[in-house]
């Protein structure tokens, strides 16, 4: 359809829009509470006073807002990502010959959010929103709810000039007809829990039949746009009240109304046709990181990830990795490639995968710094198993706020003070029992000899702990050991002990000691780093 809108100025037609029955139902049923006086405010008047809007009334602005949200949302995910509110409003202006004001649009968005029709999240770093339409996807089958294609006449000036009652009837009867040419009968007075299916008195909020009859009269009249000298077919082929009959004769009382949308405004859905949506493409943010990741994915043969799921996974990837260095990005892409090779598909939950892999990479990098600067023993002195891992994770979470260079310099400067303040002779701090690490290895005959030797040689406790954990991991699936196995393992341990570092002093720190707090206290790191 060629309208006198901004699309026409670009040489484009205005196409119909897909709207789901569930969303329309949720919107129109806010008027179940029509007589409540609840209001909300979003904007202020020019004089600075709050501007209030009725919460439970469907307005002209609500219908335009619903229509444009369905027009520009992603047809599969029912979302609109990385946009400003004004970007959606500008698209509304492009489509409607007589658009609502920006303040009216923002008020409708706020109303929709308050009533659970839509949700949104705001991203402070990019100052962009992610919008999500509820009542679009059926969670039982992950497909859209029942829907109709609404004719582009709703974008016209003549449609905008109609009364709200006429607009509501057009949207609802069109949904009832399901795009097919048929007669719809409606009660006059009957009430219904779905207000759209109730009597016209309830639906139109008109207590008098004469007022209803007057409202229906304009529905079958041709639509005239005198400014643009255009004439359109009536919205309805039939829209009339039917009188009751007695003995074959009409009496002066009405029993029901009958409706039928004019065939000119019925659109049959065509699967695969993309014009029902005019999706707003997400704003590309963090272009430098985006470009680097694109090149990495192409280098690793993972170019498909850039476009699958309408590019949402890649966009999520860019946002999550934007503050990481190139080494971490390359590490993550390598891990994705390994995953694809193992499973012949991409990770289903990309964000969780990214969090896990960056955490592993960060832990390895920052802990490696503590190893090379010899402060690692002061992170989790003598803790074992999960308790040690948690303490390491806490330290890495702190350290990752700073550059690796800053952490390395701080650790190097801290080591002499750590040795002076919080170190003692090995035999003053540790006993033989501290070298009992693995319960599995405790089953081996001869393990006492190994552990006693480690203690006597003053073998670094952390290095010995890693040795037993390594051997335990190798034997984890082996439940029973014969004598030959035990001899081989014991000999291996004795050989490895000879290679392990020996220390004269070991950490002896207060119970509440934390290395990261010590680095801050010595002013080796800023309290509030620039992230």
C-alpha distance (Angstrom), angle and dihedral (degrees) to the residues before:
residue distance angle dihedral
X1 . . .
X2 3.81 . .
X3 3.79 110.9 .
X4 3.76 131.5 175.4
X5 3.81 92.4 -105.7
X6 3.80 135.1 114.5
X7 3.81 90.7 -88.7
X8 3.80 89.9 61.6
X9 3.81 89.7 52.7
X10 3.81 86.0 58.1
X11 3.81 90.2 51.0
X12 3.81 93.3 -107.2
X13 3.79 132.9 133.7
X14 3.78 121.8 -127.3
X15 3.81 110.0 -121.6
X16 3.80 131.5 -161.4
X17 3.79 123.3 -92.0
X18 3.78 131.3 -129.8
X19 3.84 114.7 -125.6
X20 3.80 124.9 178.3
X21 3.79 124.3 -128.2
X22 3.82 92.2 -131.8
X23 3.80 94.3 56.1
X24 3.80 92.3 46.2
X25 3.79 89.3 48.5
X26 3.82 92.0 50.8
X27 3.80 92.2 48.2
X28 3.79 97.9 46.5
X29 3.79 93.2 43.6
X30 3.78 92.3 63.4
X31 3.80 81.8 83.8
X32 3.78 90.3 69.9
X33 3.81 80.2 89.9
X34 3.80 93.8 41.6
X35 3.80 94.2 135.2
X36 3.79 94.9 52.0
X37 3.79 112.7 107.8
X38 3.80 95.3 -142.6
X39 3.81 112.9 140.8
X40 3.79 137.3 176.4
X41 3.78 135.1 -161.7
X42 3.79 131.8 -141.3
X43 3.77 107.1 157.3
X44 3.76 138.5 32.0
X45 3.77 130.8 -125.4
X46 3.81 121.4 -114.7
X47 3.79 88.2 -95.2
X48 3.81 90.2 57.9
X49 3.79 97.4 -106.5
X50 3.81 121.6 134.6
X51 3.79 114.1 -97.6
X52 3.80 111.1 -139.2
X53 3.81 128.6 -153.7
X54 3.80 130.5 -165.1
X55 3.80 109.7 -108.1
X56 3.82 99.9 -155.5
X57 3.81 101.5 43.3
X58 3.83 122.6 94.9
X59 3.80 106.5 -135.3
X60 3.80 138.2 -169.9
X61 3.82 86.7 -104.3
X62 3.82 91.7 53.6
X63 3.80 91.6 55.2
X64 3.80 93.1 49.2
X65 3.81 90.5 45.6
X66 3.82 93.8 49.2
X67 3.80 90.8 48.2
X68 3.80 95.7 50.2
X69 3.82 93.7 44.5
X70 3.79 90.0 56.3
X71 3.79 90.3 44.6
X72 3.80 96.3 54.6
X73 3.82 102.0 32.9
X74 3.78 124.7 103.8
X75 3.82 106.3 -89.9
X76 3.82 93.7 -140.0
X77 3.81 104.4 36.3
X78 3.83 99.3 28.1
X79 3.80 91.0 -134.0
X80 3.78 138.4 120.9
X81 3.78 109.4 -149.7
X82 3.80 135.2 -161.0
X83 3.78 97.7 2.0
X84 3.76 140.2 131.5
X85 3.78 116.9 -124.2
X86 3.78 87.9 -119.4
X87 3.81 90.6 57.5
X88 3.80 89.5 62.5
X89 3.78 90.5 44.9
X90 3.81 91.0 52.7
X91 3.81 88.4 53.8
X92 3.82 88.1 51.4
X93 3.81 88.8 53.3
X94 3.80 89.6 51.0
X95 3.80 92.2 55.3
X96 3.79 106.6 37.2
X97 3.78 120.0 70.9
X98 3.79 88.4 -151.9
X99 3.83 106.7 25.1
X100 3.78 126.0 -168.0
X101 3.80 118.4 -112.0
X102 3.79 122.2 -87.8
X103 3.81 91.4 -112.4
X104 3.82 90.6 53.6
X105 3.80 90.3 50.4
X106 3.80 93.1 49.8
X107 3.81 89.7 48.2
X108 3.81 90.8 53.5
X109 3.80 90.8 49.5
X110 3.80 90.0 52.2
X111 3.81 90.9 47.6
X112 3.82 91.5 49.3
X113 3.80 90.0 51.4
X114 3.80 94.0 47.4
X115 3.81 90.5 50.8
X116 3.82 95.7 45.5
X117 3.81 96.9 -110.8
X118 3.79 92.2 121.6
X119 3.80 138.4 8.5
X120 3.76 130.3 -155.2
X121 3.77 140.9 -174.6
X122 3.80 126.0 -152.3
X123 3.79 122.4 -142.4
X124 3.78 110.2 -150.4
X125 3.78 95.6 -164.6
X126 3.82 95.1 56.8
X127 3.84 97.2 23.4
X128 3.80 88.5 -131.9
X129 3.80 133.2 128.6
X130 3.78 134.3 -133.9
X131 3.81 111.9 -149.8
X132 3.82 124.9 -161.5
X133 3.81 124.2 -166.6
X134 3.79 114.0 -143.1
X135 3.82 121.6 -154.6
X136 3.82 90.0 38.6
X137 3.80 106.8 93.6
X138 3.81 119.8 49.0
X139 3.84 104.5 -134.9
X140 3.82 91.0 -152.0
X141 3.80 94.1 66.7
X142 3.83 103.7 7.8
X143 3.81 90.1 -121.6
X144 3.80 130.5 115.1
X145 3.78 117.4 -83.2
X146 3.80 118.1 -110.5
X147 3.81 108.2 -58.9
X148 3.79 145.4 174.3
X149 3.78 132.6 -146.6
X150 3.79 107.7 -114.3
X151 3.80 113.6 -143.7
X152 3.85 116.7 -112.9
X153 3.80 89.1 -119.5
X154 3.83 84.7 92.7
X155 3.82 88.0 71.4
X156 3.81 92.1 57.1
X157 3.77 129.1 104.1
X158 3.82 92.2 -123.9
X159 3.81 91.6 55.7
X160 3.78 90.9 47.8
X161 3.80 89.4 54.0
X162 3.81 93.2 58.9
X163 3.79 123.4 101.2
X164 3.80 116.8 -92.9
X165 3.83 89.5 -113.5
X166 3.81 91.1 58.3
X167 3.79 92.4 48.5
X168 3.79 92.5 49.0
X169 3.80 91.8 50.3
X170 3.80 91.7 50.1
X171 3.81 93.8 52.0
X172 3.81 93.9 44.3
X173 3.82 100.1 42.7
X174 3.81 89.7 45.6
X175 3.82 88.6 54.6
X176 3.82 91.2 47.9
X177 3.81 92.1 50.6
X178 3.79 89.0 50.9
X179 3.78 92.3 -145.1
X180 3.82 91.6 -55.6
X181 3.79 128.3 117.0
X182 3.80 105.0 -111.5
X183 3.79 143.9 122.4
X184 3.81 120.1 -93.9
X185 3.79 119.4 -160.0
X186 3.78 121.2 -155.0
X187 3.77 132.8 -171.7
X188 3.79 121.6 -120.8
X189 3.79 100.9 -144.3
X190 3.81 109.1 6.8
X191 3.81 115.7 118.7
X192 3.80 123.9 -140.3
X193 3.80 135.9 -174.1
X194 3.82 87.1 -123.5
X195 3.79 100.1 59.5
X196 3.80 91.0 -153.7
X197 3.81 90.2 63.8
X198 3.80 95.2 44.2
X199 3.76 127.7 95.0
X200 3.78 120.2 -64.7
X201 3.79 91.7 -110.6
X202 3.80 89.2 60.4
X203 3.82 95.8 39.6
X204 3.80 97.9 45.1
X205 3.82 95.6 32.9
X206 3.79 89.8 -127.9
X207 3.82 112.9 134.9
X208 3.81 94.4 -170.9
X209 3.81 124.4 72.6
X210 3.79 91.1 -145.6
X211 3.82 90.1 60.7
X212 3.81 90.5 50.1
X213 3.81 91.6 50.1
X214 3.82 89.6 50.8
X215 3.83 90.4 50.9
X216 3.79 92.2 51.3
X217 3.79 93.8 50.3
X218 3.83 94.6 74.2
X219 3.80 92.0 51.2
X220 3.79 94.4 73.9
X221 3.79 95.7 42.4
X222 3.83 119.4 100.5
X223 3.80 114.0 -100.6
X224 3.79 112.7 -116.6
X225 3.78 126.2 -163.7
X226 3.77 100.4 -169.2
X227 3.82 94.3 176.7
X228 3.81 93.2 58.1
X229 3.82 92.7 29.2
X230 3.81 93.0 -122.0
X231 3.78 130.8 142.6
X232 3.81 125.7 -162.8
X233 3.78 134.4 -172.5
X234 3.81 117.3 -94.1
X235 3.80 114.4 -87.7
X236 3.81 91.2 -123.0
X237 3.78 131.7 42.4
X238 3.79 87.5 -162.0
X239 3.79 130.2 17.1
X240 3.78 111.9 151.7
X241 3.77 144.8 128.8
X242 3.80 117.0 -112.3
X243 3.77 118.3 -142.3
X244 3.76 124.0 -136.7
X245 3.79 117.9 -106.7
X246 3.78 131.3 -141.3
X247 3.81 121.7 -170.9
X248 3.78 88.7 -10.3
X249 3.79 93.6 -53.2
X250 3.79 129.5 107.6
X251 3.76 118.2 -114.7
X252 3.79 127.4 -158.5
X253 3.78 95.4 -96.1
X254 3.78 129.3 90.2
X255 3.79 122.5 -133.1
X256 3.82 103.2 -179.6
X257 3.78 147.3 -19.4
X258 3.81 127.8 -115.3
X259 3.77 125.3 -151.8
X260 3.76 138.3 -176.1
X261 3.81 125.0 174.3
X262 3.80 113.3 -127.6
X263 3.85 108.6 -98.9
X264 3.82 89.3 -123.4
X265 3.81 88.4 71.5
X266 3.81 99.0 46.2
X267 3.81 114.0 102.3
X268 3.78 121.8 -170.3
X269 3.79 111.8 -140.8
X270 3.81 113.3 -114.8
X271 3.83 113.1 -157.8
X272 3.76 112.5 -128.7
X273 3.78 95.4 23.4
X274 3.79 107.9 131.2
X275 3.81 99.7 -169.4
X276 3.81 92.7 87.5
X277 3.81 86.2 77.5
X278 3.78 129.0 45.1
X279 3.78 97.2 -170.6
X280 3.78 117.9 -157.1
X281 3.77 107.1 -125.0
X282 3.84 110.9 -126.5
X283 3.79 114.3 -105.6
X284 3.77 109.4 -103.6
X285 3.79 106.1 -123.4
X286 3.81 129.5 -178.2
X287 3.80 91.5 28.8
X288 3.84 94.0 -179.3
X289 3.82 93.2 55.3
X290 3.81 91.0 39.7
X291 3.81 91.8 54.4
X292 3.81 92.4 47.2
X293 3.81 93.0 49.6
X294 3.80 92.0 46.7
X295 3.81 89.9 54.9
X296 3.81 91.2 46.3
X297 3.81 93.0 51.4
X298 3.80 90.7 49.0
X299 3.82 90.5 48.0
X300 3.83 90.8 52.8
X301 3.80 94.1 44.5
X302 3.81 93.2 -109.4
X303 3.81 99.1 117.0
X304 3.81 90.6 129.9
X305 3.81 89.9 71.7
X306 3.82 89.7 69.4
X307 3.81 92.6 66.2
X308 3.82 108.7 24.5
X309 3.80 117.4 109.1
X310 3.81 87.7 20.9
X311 3.80 89.9 -63.7
X312 3.80 92.8 -64.4
X313 3.82 95.2 123.1
X314 3.79 91.1 50.7
X315 3.79 92.1 47.2
X316 3.81 89.2 50.5
X317 3.79 88.9 49.6
X318 3.82 92.7 52.3
X319 3.80 92.7 48.8
X320 3.79 94.3 48.4
X321 3.81 96.7 45.2
X322 3.81 97.3 39.8
X323 3.84 93.5 103.5
X324 3.80 95.9 44.3
X325 3.79 125.5 92.2
X326 3.79 126.6 -109.7
X327 3.81 92.3 -99.3
X328 3.79 91.9 59.0
X329 3.81 91.7 46.0
X330 3.80 90.9 52.0
X331 3.80 90.6 47.2
X332 3.83 91.2 52.4
X333 3.80 93.6 48.1
X334 3.81 89.3 50.2
X335 3.80 89.8 51.9
X336 3.83 90.7 49.9
X337 3.81 88.9 52.1
X338 3.81 90.2 50.6
X339 3.80 89.8 50.0
X340 3.80 92.3 50.6
X341 3.80 91.3 49.0
X342 3.81 90.8 50.9
X343 3.83 98.7 42.2
X344 3.83 104.8 21.8
X345 3.83 90.2 -128.4
X346 3.79 141.1 69.9
X347 3.83 120.3 -96.2
X348 3.81 109.4 -80.2
X349 3.80 93.3 -143.9
X350 3.79 101.7 42.8
X351 3.80 97.9 176.4
X352 3.82 93.6 53.2
X353 3.80 89.9 46.7
X354 3.81 91.0 51.8
X355 3.80 92.6 48.1
X356 3.80 91.6 51.3
X357 3.79 96.0 47.0
X358 3.80 96.1 45.1
X359 3.77 90.0 48.0
X360 3.82 91.0 53.7
X361 3.80 91.5 46.0
X362 3.80 93.4 47.1
X363 3.78 92.5 48.0
X364 3.79 91.6 50.8
X365 3.82 93.9 47.6
X366 3.79 98.2 45.3
X367 3.80 95.3 40.3
X368 3.81 88.9 50.1
X369 3.81 87.9 58.2
X370 3.81 90.5 54.3
X371 3.83 90.1 49.7
X372 3.80 93.8 51.6
X373 3.82 92.7 45.7
X374 3.85 92.0 45.6
X375 3.82 95.6 -124.9
X376 3.81 95.6 109.4
X377 3.87 93.3 99.0
X378 3.82 88.6 62.2
X379 3.84 94.4 59.0
X380 3.79 98.8 70.7
X381 3.80 108.7 -0.1
X382 3.80 109.8 -154.5
X383 3.81 95.6 -22.3
X384 3.78 115.5 141.6
X385 3.79 139.9 -155.2
X386 3.79 120.4 -16.4
X387 3.80 92.3 -4.7
X388 3.80 90.2 59.8
X389 3.83 92.2 45.9
X390 3.80 91.1 52.7
X391 3.79 91.5 50.3
X392 3.83 91.1 48.7
X393 3.80 90.1 49.4
X394 3.81 91.0 52.2
X395 3.78 90.9 51.8
X396 3.81 92.9 47.2
X397 3.82 90.6 48.4
X398 3.80 88.0 55.5
X399 3.80 95.7 41.9
X400 3.81 94.0 48.5
X401 3.82 88.8 68.7
X402 3.79 86.4 71.4
X403 3.77 133.1 54.9
X404 3.80 116.7 -94.7
X405 3.81 88.3 -117.5
X406 3.82 91.6 57.1
X407 3.82 92.1 48.6
X408 3.81 91.9 48.4
X409 3.81 92.6 51.4
X410 3.81 92.4 46.2
X411 3.81 92.9 50.0
X412 3.80 93.0 48.5
X413 3.81 91.3 51.7
X414 3.82 92.7 44.6
X415 3.82 97.5 52.2
X416 3.86 98.0 80.0
X417 3.82 91.0 49.4
X418 3.81 91.5 46.6
X419 3.80 91.0 52.5
X420 3.80 92.1 47.5
X421 3.82 98.1 44.8
X422 3.78 105.2 28.8
X423 3.82 109.7 27.6
X424 3.81 135.3 91.3
X425 3.78 139.2 169.2
X426 3.81 113.8 -66.6
X427 3.79 94.6 -118.3
X428 3.83 91.6 51.7
X429 3.79 92.5 57.3
X430 3.80 107.9 26.9
X431 3.78 133.3 52.1
X432 3.79 131.9 -168.1
X433 3.79 89.8 -95.2
X434 3.81 91.0 62.8
X435 3.81 88.2 68.5
X436 3.82 90.6 61.1
X437 3.81 97.1 103.0
X438 3.81 112.7 145.9
X439 3.85 121.9 47.4
X440 3.81 88.4 -160.9
X441 3.80 92.9 56.5
X442 3.81 90.0 46.9
X443 3.84 86.4 73.4
X444 3.81 90.8 64.9
X445 3.79 119.5 101.1
X446 3.80 107.7 -122.6
X447 3.81 97.7 25.3
X448 3.82 89.6 117.5
X449 3.81 89.1 63.7
X450 3.81 90.4 52.4
X451 3.80 94.8 49.1
X452 3.81 94.1 44.4
X453 3.80 89.7 51.6
X454 3.80 91.4 50.3
X455 3.79 90.1 51.6
X456 3.83 95.0 46.4
X457 3.82 92.2 48.0
X458 3.82 90.1 49.8
X459 3.78 89.6 -124.8
X460 3.80 112.5 -170.6
X461 3.82 104.1 -90.9
X462 3.82 94.4 -141.7
X463 3.77 93.0 49.7
X464 3.81 90.5 49.3
X465 3.78 91.4 47.4
X466 3.82 90.4 54.7
X467 3.81 89.7 49.0
X468 3.81 94.3 55.2
X469 3.80 91.2 43.6
X470 3.80 90.3 52.0
X471 3.80 93.2 50.6
X472 3.82 90.5 45.2
X473 3.80 90.3 53.5
X474 3.81 90.6 52.7
X475 3.80 92.1 50.8
X476 3.78 98.4 38.7
X477 3.82 94.7 109.5
X478 3.80 94.6 42.7
X479 3.81 107.8 90.8
X480 3.82 100.9 174.9
X481 3.84 125.6 43.8
X482 3.77 123.2 -161.2
X483 3.80 122.5 -152.9
X484 3.79 93.8 -95.5
X485 3.81 91.3 53.3
X486 3.79 91.7 49.8
X487 3.81 93.2 49.5
X488 3.82 91.0 49.0
X489 3.81 93.0 49.9
X490 3.81 94.4 45.2
X491 3.83 91.7 49.1
X492 3.82 89.8 48.7
X493 3.81 90.9 51.8
X494 3.80 92.3 48.5
X495 3.80 90.6 50.6
X496 3.81 92.7 48.3
X497 3.81 93.1 48.6
X498 3.80 88.7 62.2
X499 3.82 88.2 59.8
X500 3.80 97.3 47.9
X501 3.82 121.1 100.7
X502 3.80 119.2 -100.1
X503 3.80 122.4 -139.6
X504 3.78 133.4 -164.1
X505 3.78 97.3 -164.2
X506 3.82 131.8 35.8
X507 3.81 135.2 -171.6
X508 3.78 117.8 -76.5
X509 3.78 105.3 178.1
X510 3.83 135.3 163.4
X511 3.80 115.7 -91.6
X512 3.82 93.4 -107.5
X513 3.81 95.3 44.6
X514 3.80 117.7 134.8
X515 3.78 121.3 -178.1
X516 3.81 93.5 -144.6
X517 3.82 91.1 56.3
X518 3.81 89.4 49.5
X519 3.84 90.8 53.7
X520 3.80 90.4 51.8
X521 3.82 93.0 45.3
X522 3.82 90.8 54.3
X523 3.82 87.9 49.6
X524 3.76 90.3 -122.2
X525 3.81 88.8 131.4
X526 3.79 131.9 33.7
X527 3.79 115.9 -105.5
X528 3.81 92.0 -133.0
X529 3.80 110.3 30.1
X530 3.77 121.7 -163.7
X531 3.79 103.8 -106.6
